[in-house]
Amino acid sequence: VRTGLPYRHREAHDIVKKFPPIFKDDPVFISGDFNDPLHPGRILSEAGFKDVFTLLHEPHPLTFPCLGLTDEEYLAEGIDKLMVIGFKPLMACSPHFYIPGSTLSDHYPLVAMLEL
């Protein structure tokens, strides 16, 4: 058990450490709501994953909160990630749209076009 990381990050770290042998020569992407702007990206980077926005030399967009669904307007976080091994991102963005009173998530989505 690693020390210095909260439990959920230790668990993610241990799982991701097993990825490189499994994905040795295969392209892989991981995308999701990680609810943390720092540690999941760092842990995935240690396993060889690259953030698509970093590869495109663009700042990571803010994906939380979607102001149409939440009153947590004091927050502004990029806690959703799209990270790759073996793909070249051609473009990536986070469309900020919602339907008032009827939206799918309190996060904005991430969209990317990847090339093998």
C-alpha positions as CSV (number, residue, x, y, z in Angstrom):
1,V,0.0,0.0,0.0
2,R,1.4,3.4,-1.0
3,T,1.4,6.1,1.5
4,G,0.7,9.8,0.9
5,L,-2.3,9.3,-1.4
6,P,-6.0,9.2,-0.4
7,Y,-7.5,5.7,-0.5
8,R,-9.3,6.1,-3.9
9,H,-6.1,7.4,-5.5
10,R,-4.0,4.6,-4.1
11,E,-6.5,2.1,-5.6
12,A,-6.4,3.9,-9.0
13,H,-2.7,4.0,-8.9
14,D,-2.4,0.2,-8.2
15,I,-4.9,-0.6,-11.0
16,V,-3.2,1.7,-13.6
17,K,0.2,0.3,-12.8
18,K,-1.0,-3.0,-14.3
19,F,-2.0,-1.3,-17.6
20,P,1.4,-1.0,-19.4
21,P,2.0,-4.7,-19.8
22,I,-1.6,-5.3,-20.9
23,F,-1.6,-2.4,-23.4
24,K,2.0,-2.7,-24.5
25,D,1.5,-2.2,-28.2
26,D,-2.2,-1.2,-28.4
27,P,-3.6,2.3,-28.6
28,V,-5.8,3.0,-25.6
29,F,-8.0,5.9,-24.4
30,I,-9.5,6.5,-21.0
31,S,-12.2,9.1,-20.5
32,G,-14.3,9.9,-17.5
33,D,-15.4,12.1,-14.7
34,F,-12.5,11.7,-12.2
35,N,-13.9,14.3,-9.6
36,D,-10.3,15.5,-9.0
37,P,-8.4,18.0,-11.2
38,L,-4.9,16.8,-10.1
39,H,-4.3,13.2,-9.0
40,P,-6.0,11.0,-11.6
41,G,-4.2,12.9,-14.4
42,R,-0.9,12.5,-12.6
43,I,-1.5,8.8,-11.9
44,L,-2.5,8.1,-15.5
45,S,0.5,10.1,-16.8
46,E,2.8,7.9,-14.6
47,A,1.3,4.9,-16.5
48,G,2.2,6.5,-19.9
49,F,-1.1,8.2,-20.7
50,K,-1.2,11.7,-22.2
51,D,-3.9,14.3,-21.8
52,V,-5.3,15.2,-25.3
53,F,-5.4,18.9,-24.5
54,T,-1.7,18.8,-23.4
55,L,-0.8,17.0,-26.6
56,L,-2.7,19.7,-28.6
57,H,-0.9,22.5,-26.5
58,E,-4.2,23.8,-25.3
59,P,-5.4,24.6,-21.8
60,H,-7.7,22.0,-20.3
61,P,-11.3,23.3,-20.4
62,L,-13.4,23.7,-17.3
63,T,-16.0,20.9,-17.3
64,F,-17.7,21.4,-13.9
65,P,-20.2,22.7,-13.0
66,C,-22.7,23.0,-15.8
67,L,-24.4,26.1,-14.5
68,G,-27.8,25.1,-16.0
69,L,-28.1,22.3,-13.5
70,T,-26.3,23.3,-10.3
71,D,-26.0,26.3,-8.0
72,E,-22.3,25.4,-7.3
73,E,-21.3,28.4,-9.4
74,Y,-18.3,29.2,-7.2
75,L,-16.5,26.1,-8.5
76,A,-14.6,26.0,-11.8
77,E,-12.8,22.7,-12.3
78,G,-11.5,20.6,-15.2
79,I,-12.2,17.2,-13.5
80,D,-13.2,15.3,-16.6
81,K,-10.3,13.8,-18.6
82,L,-9.6,12.2,-21.9
83,M,-6.2,10.6,-21.9
84,V,-4.5,8.4,-24.6
85,I,-1.7,6.1,-25.4
86,G,-0.9,5.6,-29.1
87,F,-3.4,8.1,-30.5
88,K,-2.7,11.5,-32.0
89,P,-5.4,14.0,-31.1
90,L,-6.5,16.1,-34.1
91,M,-8.9,18.3,-32.1
92,A,-10.6,18.4,-28.7
93,C,-13.1,20.6,-27.0
94,S,-15.7,20.8,-24.3
95,P,-19.0,22.1,-25.8
96,H,-20.7,24.3,-23.1
97,F,-24.4,23.9,-23.8
98,Y,-27.5,22.8,-21.8
99,I,-31.2,22.8,-22.0
100,P,-32.6,24.8,-19.1
101,G,-34.2,22.4,-16.6
102,S,-33.3,19.4,-18.6
103,T,-29.7,18.4,-19.0
104,L,-27.9,15.1,-19.0
105,S,-25.2,15.9,-16.5
106,D,-23.9,18.6,-14.1
107,H,-20.6,18.3,-16.1
108,Y,-19.9,19.5,-19.6
109,P,-18.8,16.8,-22.1
110,L,-15.4,16.3,-23.7
111,V,-15.2,15.7,-27.4
112,A,-12.1,14.6,-29.4
113,M,-11.1,13.4,-32.8
114,L,-8.2,10.9,-32.6
115,E,-6.0,9.5,-35.3
116,L,-4.2,6.1,-35.1
